[in-house]
Amino acid sequence: MKKVGIGIVGFGTVGAGVAEGLIANADLLARRCGTCAELRAVADLDITTDRGVDVPAALLTTDSMGLVKRPDIDVVVELIGGCGVAYDIVRTALENGKSVVTANKKLLAEKGEELYALARERGADLYFGASVGGGIPIVRSLRDGLVANEITAIYGILNGTCNYILTRMAREGADFDTVLADAQRLGYAEANPSLDIDGYDTAHKISILTSLAYGVTVPFDRITVEGIRGLSQTDVRYADEMGYAIKLIATCRERGGALEVRVNPTLVPKHHMLASVSDVFNAVMVTGTMTGDTLYYGKGAGRAATASAVISDIVSVARHVAAGIPRTTEPFVPVAESRYRLLAPEECESRYYLRLMVREACGMVGRFATILGDHGVSIFAASQHEPTDAQREAGYVPVVILTQPAKTGALMDALRKITEAGIVQSMPLALCVL
Amino acid sequence: MKKVGIGIVGFGTVGAGVAEGLIANADLLARRCGTCAELRAVADLDITTDRGVDVPAALLTTDSMGLVKRPDIDVVVELIGGCGVAYDIVRTALENGKSVVTANKKLLAEKGEELYALARERGADLYFGASVGGGIPIVRSLRDGLVANEITAIYGILNGTCNYILTRMAREGADFDTVLADAQRLGYAEANPSLDIDGYDTAHKISILTSLAYGVTVPFDRITVEGIRGLSQTDVRYADEMGYAIKLIATCRERGGALEVRVNPTLVPKHHMLASVSDVFNAVMVTGTMTGDTLYYGKGAGRAATASAVISDIVSVARHVAAGIPRTTEPFVPVAESRYRLLAPEECESRYYLRLMVREACGMVGRFATILGDHGVSIFAASQHEPTDAQREAGYVPVVILTQPAKTGALMDALRKITEAGIVQSMPLALCVL
């Protein structure tokens, strides 16, 4: 059985999990795959702290660049994160014709185009199954399982922190700030939670799925990103009453050569599979021209789940190395040079949930309905809720509207007009509806 | 780019879909995979009926065995079904060192052991991604995506016909016979529906998933199979009231080296992802030691979904052929020769839903509860329902019980004792609870 040399750079939580898995399950992996992926080195600045993993001391090194260049290392596993040292490591490995496995979504979202091209040029593999969805084999399913399909849509719950917060807000009726503080205390959210709750982590991930589905790279600043910060309990409750759950949904859709890539808090019908995804779990629904809807669900983060995905990649890459062939894939080209056109935010289309504080006066509902209609926005359902005492004193009543699919730009224009006309107390809230 | 010759045997619904996909998407597939899977022949007894697919007449032949032996055919795609001609074709192809792609679950469940061994011996691939779950890449996920995991449990909804019937019974309150007749009229169920509704199709599929997860083959007659025939609206309604949906669930679990493989109508908690799987959709939940719970969902049948899975296999196999290496996998050994022990039906363990018609007399509830307890069966929840007029006249009242996990054998003994003691009108109904 051929032996392939594996080197891990980054001995943190995931790195330790991968090292442990490779050592403990060496027989299982070799039996299942016919190739022996042999761990030959682990590099980290800190190689003295006990990670609770039984890695032979001789394998540990502080010289990560030395590891990358060692002739007996065939596959470099980058688990540092970020775009600094990690970028140098991955770039050097590929330049030396070595295959790379990484879980670094930021690196791929920001430097992917260059790195994919370099891998292709040098005949090396660049695998990144753990970068999206943790232990869920979604990257692999898009690359292989759905290979016969053109992808028409991807909808994903890709951030466990956000889903945990939204699940608890719905289940307990708690406020966003209360649940966030709790999540931080429990270690489900960072001290600086912006990357998660403002949607950037989700955007990195949908950017990677877009590359896989359409063979294009999308400039990160062209993805519309709305997070869940400050989502109110009022909206969670109204959504629930109408039969919807609110989830942070990453969308990537294709219609007639136009791509729509965005991240929004979204009302999902309760009978939809994505509405059942609770707590820190992730899920991705992928619609293919042949398969129709398919869905992939599991833990999107955590040491063991992420290590599972990394090891699965290591094994695949090791098989290619043993056979002397890389997995040649379609190169990802910048979307501007592709056959796809990236829609601007205002060109996107969605059903919308609107919450308006309407001035309590005769004819007001008619006026805003008319303005919506003038902008091509049709009302699908509407309900007026009982005002609180404060709202009644201020002279406004809460109205909730579900629209038919509408262009985002037209809708926003309509809402601005409605606000300027003094029909509502302030700019109405608009949330997407799946 | 290397060209690999593909021959399809069986030009039925799926065969036509695969031929169409290979021809129409040739460029897409080659671009995505770096190998050209070229359709070179299609064999069927009937090559004159119009399948609505534009296959060049020169490719069509009635000589399927001749196709298999042609030197320019590298990969044989068997889409005949059954264990007769299909078996001869697959066997001959493998004997000639040709890789095989098949969607034939019956063949694999009944002859898999022999065919897997033959493929391994001749250095050929035997791929069968379309045999379970149609367009859902579940076979591929078990083989590759979850390769780092020991699998602890698989729970699947694997038959679209059963799930359609159960969904409509729950949604509309209709009787089993009425919905079955409807399903037959709509083409969702065969004129002879036994293979589907009696659970055999599901058993074939869980047998294949068991092989993939544990590397063993299980004698088909050792799988306990209960179908959904005659499931009553009463139970669907009681289950609903208690917060459960009834689904036909295939189970494969491992506990301490013992394997439990069975098919049963099962009460699934409504908050469980599997409870949200409606209509003809399939889903499989796989629990791995590293990933925890993962779930795969999609259309389990139909021309396009099945063709998608077949083409995905063809492309993978073609890549291996082009590279000159088969995908060597762990051989499947008979379970009796493996490190696993197959549990007998009475050794299985489950929570149970029991419906009893209890004689209306003082002390009856106490007596059956005592007998359950004597057999190690603990009651988790119980409710007595209002009897119908007929039940009241006969002197019996309906009681529903949910148990804690209990051994199937002990439970059945208890139920027989309760029946023999005249406490109930007839042998109580027992359904598994997930």
HADDOCK unambig.tbl for C-alpha pairs under 7 A between the chains (distance, minus, plus):
assign (segid A and resid 29 and name CA) (segid B and resid 147 and name CA) 6.95 0.50 0.50
assign (segid A and resid 29 and name CA) (segid B and resid 148 and name CA) 6.66 0.50 0.50
assign (segid A and resid 31 and name CA) (segid B and resid 330 and name CA) 5.50 0.50 0.50
assign (segid A and resid 32 and name CA) (segid B and resid 329 and name CA) 5.31 0.50 0.50
assign (segid A and resid 32 and name CA) (segid B and resid 330 and name CA) 4.77 0.50 0.50
assign (segid A and resid 33 and name CA) (segid B and resid 328 and name CA) 6.33 0.50 0.50
assign (segid A and resid 33 and name CA) (segid B and resid 329 and name CA) 5.51 0.50 0.50
assign (segid A and resid 34 and name CA) (segid B and resid 328 and name CA) 5.69 0.50 0.50
assign (segid A and resid 34 and name CA) (segid B and resid 329 and name CA) 6.37 0.50 0.50
assign (segid A and resid 135 and name CA) (segid B and resid 291 and name CA) 5.16 0.50 0.50
assign (segid A and resid 136 and name CA) (segid B and resid 294 and name CA) 6.54 0.50 0.50
assign (segid A and resid 137 and name CA) (segid B and resid 141 and name CA) 6.53 0.50 0.50
assign (segid A and resid 137 and name CA) (segid B and resid 145 and name CA) 5.20 0.50 0.50
assign (segid A and resid 140 and name CA) (segid B and resid 145 and name CA) 6.97 0.50 0.50
assign (segid A and resid 141 and name CA) (segid B and resid 137 and name CA) 6.53 0.50 0.50
assign (segid A and resid 144 and name CA) (segid B and resid 312 and name CA) 6.36 0.50 0.50
assign (segid A and resid 145 and name CA) (segid B and resid 137 and name CA) 5.19 0.50 0.50
assign (segid A and resid 145 and name CA) (segid B and resid 140 and name CA) 6.97 0.50 0.50
assign (segid A and resid 145 and name CA) (segid B and resid 309 and name CA) 6.81 0.50 0.50
assign (segid A and resid 145 and name CA) (segid B and resid 312 and name CA) 5.65 0.50 0.50
assign (segid A and resid 146 and name CA) (segid B and resid 308 and name CA) 6.90 0.50 0.50
assign (segid A and resid 146 and name CA) (segid B and resid 312 and name CA) 6.65 0.50 0.50
assign (segid A and resid 147 and name CA) (segid B and resid 29 and name CA) 6.94 0.50 0.50
assign (segid A and resid 147 and name CA) (segid B and resid 312 and name CA) 5.75 0.50 0.50
assign (segid A and resid 148 and name CA) (segid B and resid 29 and name CA) 6.66 0.50 0.50
assign (segid A and resid 148 and name CA) (segid B and resid 308 and name CA) 5.57 0.50 0.50
assign (segid A and resid 148 and name CA) (segid B and resid 311 and name CA) 6.09 0.50 0.50
assign (segid A and resid 148 and name CA) (segid B and resid 312 and name CA) 6.01 0.50 0.50
assign (segid A and resid 149 and name CA) (segid B and resid 308 and name CA) 6.94 0.50 0.50
assign (segid A and resid 271 and name CA) (segid B and resid 276 and name CA) 6.89 0.50 0.50
assign (segid A and resid 273 and name CA) (segid B and resid 276 and name CA) 6.21 0.50 0.50
assign (segid A and resid 276 and name CA) (segid B and resid 271 and name CA) 6.90 0.50 0.50
assign (segid A and resid 276 and name CA) (segid B and resid 273 and name CA) 6.19 0.50 0.50
assign (segid A and resid 290 and name CA) (segid B and resid 304 and name CA) 4.81 0.50 0.50
assign (segid A and resid 290 and name CA) (segid B and resid 305 and name CA) 5.34 0.50 0.50
assign (segid A and resid 290 and name CA) (segid B and resid 308 and name CA) 5.82 0.50 0.50
assign (segid A and resid 291 and name CA) (segid B and resid 135 and name CA) 5.15 0.50 0.50
assign (segid A and resid 291 and name CA) (segid B and resid 299 and name CA) 6.76 0.50 0.50
assign (segid A and resid 291 and name CA) (segid B and resid 304 and name CA) 6.29 0.50 0.50
assign (segid A and resid 291 and name CA) (segid B and resid 305 and name CA) 4.21 0.50 0.50
assign (segid A and resid 291 and name CA) (segid B and resid 308 and name CA) 6.34 0.50 0.50
assign (segid A and resid 293 and name CA) (segid B and resid 298 and name CA) 5.79 0.50 0.50
assign (segid A and resid 294 and name CA) (segid B and resid 136 and name CA) 6.54 0.50 0.50
assign (segid A and resid 294 and name CA) (segid B and resid 297 and name CA) 5.28 0.50 0.50
assign (segid A and resid 294 and name CA) (segid B and resid 298 and name CA) 4.22 0.50 0.50
assign (segid A and resid 295 and name CA) (segid B and resid 296 and name CA) 5.70 0.50 0.50
assign (segid A and resid 295 and name CA) (segid B and resid 297 and name CA) 4.81 0.50 0.50
assign (segid A and resid 295 and name CA) (segid B and resid 298 and name CA) 6.39 0.50 0.50
assign (segid A and resid 296 and name CA) (segid B and resid 295 and name CA) 5.71 0.50 0.50
assign (segid A and resid 296 and name CA) (segid B and resid 296 and name CA) 4.87 0.50 0.50
assign (segid A and resid 296 and name CA) (segid B and resid 297 and name CA) 6.55 0.50 0.50
assign (segid A and resid 297 and name CA) (segid B and resid 294 and name CA) 5.28 0.50 0.50
assign (segid A and resid 297 and name CA) (segid B and resid 295 and name CA) 4.80 0.50 0.50
assign (segid A and resid 297 and name CA) (segid B and resid 296 and name CA) 6.54 0.50 0.50
assign (segid A and resid 298 and name CA) (segid B and resid 293 and name CA) 5.79 0.50 0.50
assign (segid A and resid 298 and name CA) (segid B and resid 294 and name CA) 4.20 0.50 0.50
assign (segid A and resid 298 and name CA) (segid B and resid 295 and name CA) 6.38 0.50 0.50
assign (segid A and resid 299 and name CA) (segid B and resid 291 and name CA) 6.75 0.50 0.50
assign (segid A and resid 304 and name CA) (segid B and resid 290 and name CA) 4.81 0.50 0.50
assign (segid A and resid 304 and name CA) (segid B and resid 291 and name CA) 6.29 0.50 0.50
assign (segid A and resid 305 and name CA) (segid B and resid 290 and name CA) 5.33 0.50 0.50
assign (segid A and resid 305 and name CA) (segid B and resid 291 and name CA) 4.21 0.50 0.50
assign (segid A and resid 308 and name CA) (segid B and resid 146 and name CA) 6.89 0.50 0.50
assign (segid A and resid 308 and name CA) (segid B and resid 148 and name CA) 5.57 0.50 0.50
assign (segid A and resid 308 and name CA) (segid B and resid 149 and name CA) 6.94 0.50 0.50
assign (segid A and resid 308 and name CA) (segid B and resid 290 and name CA) 5.84 0.50 0.50
assign (segid A and resid 308 and name CA) (segid B and resid 291 and name CA) 6.35 0.50 0.50
assign (segid A and resid 309 and name CA) (segid B and resid 145 and name CA) 6.82 0.50 0.50
assign (segid A and resid 311 and name CA) (segid B and resid 148 and name CA) 6.12 0.50 0.50
assign (segid A and resid 312 and name CA) (segid B and resid 144 and name CA) 6.37 0.50 0.50
assign (segid A and resid 312 and name CA) (segid B and resid 145 and name CA) 5.67 0.50 0.50
assign (segid A and resid 312 and name CA) (segid B and resid 146 and name CA) 6.66 0.50 0.50
assign (segid A and resid 312 and name CA) (segid B and resid 147 and name CA) 5.76 0.50 0.50
assign (segid A and resid 312 and name CA) (segid B and resid 148 and name CA) 6.03 0.50 0.50
assign (segid A and resid 328 and name CA) (segid B and resid 33 and name CA) 6.30 0.50 0.50
assign (segid A and resid 328 and name CA) (segid B and resid 34 and name CA) 5.67 0.50 0.50
assign (segid A and resid 329 and name CA) (segid B and resid 32 and name CA) 5.30 0.50 0.50
assign (segid A and resid 329 and name CA) (segid B and resid 33 and name CA) 5.51 0.50 0.50
assign (segid A and resid 329 and name CA) (segid B and resid 34 and name CA) 6.38 0.50 0.50
assign (segid A and resid 330 and name CA) (segid B and resid 31 and name CA) 5.51 0.50 0.50
assign (segid A and resid 330 and name CA) (segid B and resid 32 and name CA) 4.77 0.50 0.50
